[in-house]
């Protein structure tokens, strides 16, 4: 399973594409746990003090908002976006 990371999340992780191993019956949450185990510096950027995903971090599966309890399928693309602003 591969994660795409954007902006400062990619900088913190040391790359914009990070491959993680998850079992065949994994959920998005399992893949996120695998990512954070592999790149622990990301943990404080994406999870709050209770271990929940920050509201301002966008979690996508195949280009759409994803819930942590969604089951993954082969070929799914996961992505994390930090808050983005501009003007």
C-alpha atoms as a printed R data frame, in Angstrom:
   type eleno elety resid chain resno       x      y      z
1  ATOM     1    CA   UNK     A     1   0.000  0.000  0.000
2  ATOM     2    CA   UNK     A     2   1.397  3.415 -0.886
3  ATOM     3    CA   UNK     A     3   0.729  6.731  0.757
4  ATOM     4    CA   UNK     A     4   1.057 10.049 -1.028
5  ATOM     5    CA   UNK     A     5   2.049 12.875  1.275
6  ATOM     6    CA   UNK     A     6   1.872 16.547  0.453
7  ATOM     7    CA   UNK     A     7   3.528 19.797  1.536
8  ATOM     8    CA   UNK     A     8   5.170 19.738  4.956
9  ATOM     9    CA   UNK     A     9   3.946 16.195  5.653
10 ATOM    10    CA   UNK     A    10   6.216 14.959  2.854
11 ATOM    11    CA   UNK     A    11   9.098 16.965  4.323
12 ATOM    12    CA   UNK     A    12   8.574 15.524  7.803
13 ATOM    13    CA   UNK     A    13   8.291 11.981  6.411
14 ATOM    14    CA   UNK     A    14  11.356 12.341  4.219
15 ATOM    15    CA   UNK     A    15   9.486 11.672  0.991
16 ATOM    16    CA   UNK     A    16   6.210 12.201 -0.797
17 ATOM    17    CA   UNK     A    17   5.515  8.512 -1.445
18 ATOM    18    CA   UNK     A    18   5.791  6.021  1.377
19 ATOM    19    CA   UNK     A    19   5.054  2.296  0.951
20 ATOM    20    CA   UNK     A    20   3.704  0.374  3.939
21 ATOM    21    CA   UNK     A    21   2.754 -3.256  4.446
22 ATOM    22    CA   UNK     A    22  -0.754 -4.098  5.620
23 ATOM    23    CA   UNK     A    23  -2.702 -7.378  5.712
24 ATOM    24    CA   UNK     A    24  -5.303 -8.178  3.057
25 ATOM    25    CA   UNK     A    25  -8.211 -7.275  5.346
26 ATOM    26    CA   UNK     A    26  -6.747 -3.925  6.424
27 ATOM    27    CA   UNK     A    27  -8.641 -0.694  6.911
28 ATOM    28    CA   UNK     A    28  -7.577  2.846  6.171
29 ATOM    29    CA   UNK     A    29  -6.846  3.153  9.895
30 ATOM    30    CA   UNK     A    30  -4.540  0.121  9.756
31 ATOM    31    CA   UNK     A    31  -2.664  1.701  6.854
32 ATOM    32    CA   UNK     A    32  -2.388  4.977  8.770
33 ATOM    33    CA   UNK     A    33  -1.017  3.102 11.797
34 ATOM    34    CA   UNK     A    34   1.549  1.406  9.544
35 ATOM    35    CA   UNK     A    35   2.568  4.770  8.104
36 ATOM    36    CA   UNK     A    36   2.967  6.337 11.540
37 ATOM    37    CA   UNK     A    37   4.916  3.328 12.812
38 ATOM    38    CA   UNK     A    38   7.269  3.674  9.840
39 ATOM    39    CA   UNK     A    39   7.523  7.481 10.045
40 ATOM    40    CA   UNK     A    40   6.916  8.381 13.726
41 ATOM    41    CA   UNK     A    41   7.746 12.069 13.176
42 ATOM    42    CA   UNK     A    42   4.403 12.356 11.351
43 ATOM    43    CA   UNK     A    43   2.416 11.298 14.406
44 ATOM    44    CA   UNK     A    44   2.339 14.715 16.080
45 ATOM    45    CA   UNK     A    45   1.435 16.398 12.776
46 ATOM    46    CA   UNK     A    46  -1.607 14.231 12.022
47 ATOM    47    CA   UNK     A    47  -2.898 12.996 15.408
48 ATOM    48    CA   UNK     A    48  -4.104 15.027 18.368
49 ATOM    49    CA   UNK     A    49  -3.318 14.255 22.022
50 ATOM    50    CA   UNK     A    50  -6.138 11.668 22.146
51 ATOM    51    CA   UNK     A    51  -4.789  9.812 19.104
52 ATOM    52    CA   UNK     A    52  -7.538 11.037 16.777
53 ATOM    53    CA   UNK     A    53  -6.858 12.433 13.323
54 ATOM    54    CA   UNK     A    54  -6.775 16.232 13.432
55 ATOM    55    CA   UNK     A    55  -9.850 17.772 11.795
56 ATOM    56    CA   UNK     A    56  -7.645 19.937  9.594
57 ATOM    57    CA   UNK     A    57  -5.742 16.983  8.086
58 ATOM    58    CA   UNK     A    58  -7.353 15.642  4.927
59 ATOM    59    CA   UNK     A    59  -7.318 11.855  4.543
60 ATOM    60    CA   UNK     A    60  -8.198 10.602  1.079
61 ATOM    61    CA   UNK     A    61  -8.748  7.192 -0.465
62 ATOM    62    CA   UNK     A    62  -8.820  7.177 -4.244
63 ATOM    63    CA   UNK     A    63  -9.241 10.958 -4.299
64 ATOM    64    CA   UNK     A    64 -12.218 11.086 -1.913
65 ATOM    65    CA   UNK     A    65 -12.550 11.738  1.803
66 ATOM    66    CA   UNK     A    66 -11.957  8.532  3.717
67 ATOM    67    CA   UNK     A    67 -12.980  7.155  7.091
68 ATOM    68    CA   UNK     A    68 -10.518  5.172  9.188
69 ATOM    69    CA   UNK     A    69 -12.834  2.145  9.310
70 ATOM    70    CA   UNK     A    70 -13.099  1.758  5.505
71 ATOM    71    CA   UNK     A    71 -11.747 -1.539  4.222
72 ATOM    72    CA   UNK     A    72  -8.944 -1.258  1.702
73 ATOM    73    CA   UNK     A    73  -8.913 -2.916 -1.682
74 ATOM    74    CA   UNK     A    74  -5.937 -3.781 -3.864
75 ATOM    75    CA   UNK     A    75  -4.808 -0.759 -5.834
76 ATOM    76    CA   UNK     A    76  -6.282  1.839 -3.484
77 ATOM    77    CA   UNK     A    77  -4.403  5.111 -3.325
78 ATOM    78    CA   UNK     A    78  -4.139  6.842  0.052
79 ATOM    79    CA   UNK     A    79  -3.160 10.445  0.613
80 ATOM    80    CA   UNK     A    80  -2.663 12.888  3.472
81 ATOM    81    CA   UNK     A    81  -2.923 16.654  2.983
82 ATOM    82    CA   UNK     A    82  -2.132 19.244  5.622
83 ATOM    83    CA   UNK     A    83  -4.305 22.368  5.793
84 ATOM    84    CA   UNK     A    84  -3.828 24.502  2.724
85 ATOM    85    CA   UNK     A    85  -4.408 28.212  2.436
86 ATOM    86    CA   UNK     A    86  -3.590 30.796 -0.112
87 ATOM    87    CA   UNK     A    87  -4.554 34.065 -1.460
